Amino acid sequence: MQVITPLFNLENFPAEIRALVPCRFEGRTVGAFFLPPRRAVTDVHGLALRALAQGRVLILYIDGLGYSLYTRARLPFIKRTFLCTPARTAYPPLTQPCMASMLTGVWPDAHGVLSRRHHKPRVPSLMSVPGAVLVEADSELLALEKAPVLTLPCEGESVDAAVLRAALPFVCGDAPLVIVHFHGLDDMEHALGDDASALADKLTELDEAVARLCAAFHGTAIFCADHGAHGSAGSAGHGAFDCRDMFVPLGEAVL
């Protein structure tokens, strides 16, 4: 059985250790966490609802930013502002199941989004909040209570720059809950691997985009990711019970 921590896969680990917490999926154990973090991506849902009682909420969602990459990356604004800690994510660590867990507060066996082929959670999501806005790239990844705002890059513009451009008016407006989903890092990891130096320009772009959104916003901001990725130079993937896939950064700040 694979045993993982936020930063390490543990080999030949004795299964009888009491500090192991199993990860179950569709009735089977896929692996175990050793002393798992107290936080999980499902916490995003509760954090957002509690913060909405005090004012506006901005969820900054970076696709593919695992906790291992976060610790190696140069992200000065994000690290200074959010002081993120590791959070376990959903299994399988794919965008649709993990995003559904973030937005519904429950694990895949409860919300029913078990793979990339499933798109409609069977429980309410944060998009049921009146006036909530989700800004996406060019595709609707989940069938939620309200359709997302989709964006297309202009000539010479990155996919994340397009999302930033589309999100800024909502962040500056009066929507009570704004969810901004940046997808470009995940796309680059599939092509370049999870080496922080190879991804440095994209990470800098995301750090600066988050800084711009935070500068325009007053309220509670939640910084999160759906899953990480593992691989070598030239390619990376995700979907395995691996520490690089299964742990992500999670933080919050009052702006």
N, C-alpha and C positions, 0 to 999 in steps of 0.2 A: 504494500500500500504506500502510495506517495504521501509524504508528510512535508508540509511547507510552513515557512515563517514569512513575514513581510519581505525579507531580503534574501532568504536562502531556501533551496530545496534540500531536505535532509535525507541522506541515503542510509539504508540499513537501520532505520530507527525502530526500536522495539515497540510493537503495537500495543503492549499492555500498559504503557505509560498513561497515567490518569489525566495528564494535562492535554491529551489529544481530544480535539473536538471534530467529529466526523462531518464531512460535507456530503449530503445526500441529494440525489437527483433521480426522479422517477422510481423511487423505491430501492435504489442501490447506493452503496457508499462508493464515491469516486476518489476519495482521498481524505486527508485529515489535516487540520490546522494544529500546530503546536503553539500553545499560549496565544490564541488569536487576538487581534486588536479588538478593543471594545467598540470600535466604530465599524459601520457597514454602509454600503451604498444605499440600503433601504432607509438609513437615517435621514437622507436628503428630504424625503417626503415630510416627516415629522418636523424637522428643523424649519422647513419652509412654512408649514401651517402655523407653527407657533410664532414665527417671526411676522407673519401676516397680521396677527392680532395687534402688533405694535406699529406697523407701517408697510412700506413697499418692500418687495423681495426681488433680488436679481440672482439667478442661478447661472453660473459660468461653467459650462460643461465642455471639457476638452476630450475629444474622442481619442482613445489609444494611449493616454498618458498614465502608464503604470507607475507604482510607487518607486520601483527600482530606477526607472529613468528619471523620475522627479528628483531623486536624491543626487543623481549625477549631472543634472541639467543646470545651466545657468539661467535662472528665472528670478532676477532680483526683485522685481515688483511683487510677483506672486508670493514668493517665499517670505518677504518682509511683511506683506499685508495679511496673509491668511494663516501662516504658521501651521501648515497642514500636517496631519498625522495619518498613518496608514489605516485604510479601511478595506475590509474584505468585500469582494464583489460577488456577483451571481455566477453560478455554473449552469451552462457553459459560458465562459467569458467572451461572448459575442455581443455586438452592439444592441441588437433587438432585445434579448433577454435582460441584459444589464440596464439598458435605458428604461425598460419597463419596470424593473425593480426600483430604480431611482425615483421614478415618477409615481409609483403606486405604493411604495413602502412595504412590499411583500416579495417573497422569492418566486422564481419561475413556476414551481409546482402549484402556487396559489394564483398567480396572475395568468398562467397559461401560455405565455410567450416563451417557447422552449427552444427555438432555433431561429435562423434567419428566415425560415419559411412562414413563421407565425408573426402576425402584426397587430392583432387586436387584443389588448388586455381584457380579462373578464371581470376586473374590479375597477373602481374609479381611480383616475389619475389626477395629478395636480392641474391638468388642463380642464378639469371640471370647475375650477375656481372662476367665478365670473370675471371677465375682462383679462384673463390670463393670455399671454402671447408666447408662442414658441417660434424662434427664428432658426431655420434650417438652411442647409445648402440647397441642392437642386432636386431633392427627393424626399418623399414622405415616408419615414422609416417605420412609424407606428400609426395605427388608426386610432386616434384618441378622440376625446369629446369635441375637439375643435381642430380644424386643419391648421397646419403650421404656415408661417410666412416663408415661402421658398425664394431662393436667390440664385441668380446666375452672374458669374463674373463678367465684367466689361473687358475689353481688349487690354491685355497687359496686367490684369488684376488677378490675384490669387483667390481661391475659393474662400479662404478665411477673411480676406479683405472685403469680399462681397458680403459675407455674413456680418462683419463689423459695420459696414455701411448701412445695411438694412436694419441692424439692431439699434443703432444710435438714436433714431427718432423715437422709438418705443422707450428706451432707457431715459431719455430726456422728457418723455411725456408723463402720463398719469396712470398707465397700466399698473395694477397692483402687483402683478407677478410677471416677470419677463425671464424666459429661459433662452439662453443663447448657446447653440450647439456648434462648436468649431470642429470640423471633420478633417482638416488638411493634414494633421500630424499622422493620423491612422493611415491615410493614403500614402504618405511618404515612407512610413515604416515598412509597408509591404514592399516597397521598391528598394529601400536603402538599409534595412535592418534597424536595430535599436541602439546603435552607437550614438551617444549624445553629441559627439563632435560632428558626425555626418548630418545630424538633424539640427545643428546649432542655429542656422538661419531661421528655420521654421519655428524653433522654440523662442527665439528672440522676437519674431513677428507676433507670436501668441502672447508673450509677456507684455508687449507694447499694446496689443489690442485690449487685453484685460485692463491695463492701466487706463486707457482711454475711456472704456465703459465705466470703470469705477469713478473716474474723475467727473463723469456726467451724472452720477447717480447718488441719491440720498436714501438710505434705508439699510437693510441687511443684505449682504452679498454672500452667497454660498459658492465655494469653488470645489469642483468635483470632476471626476473622470468615470468612464464606464468600465474600462478594462485596460490592461497593458498589452505588451507584445514581447515575444522572444524570438531570437534568431541571430544570424551572423551577418557580416557585411554582404550586402546584395539582396537580402530578403529577410523579412520577419513575418510571423504569423501569430495568431491567437486562437484560443478555443480549448487549450489544454489546462489541466490542473497543475499549473506551474506558478511559482511565486511571482514571476514577472508578468503573468497574465491576471492573477487572482487578487492582487493588492493594488489599490489606487490611493492617491492623496485626497483628503477631504479636509476642508477648513471653512471658516466663516469669519466675517468681519462686519462691523457696523460702520457705515460710511457717512 
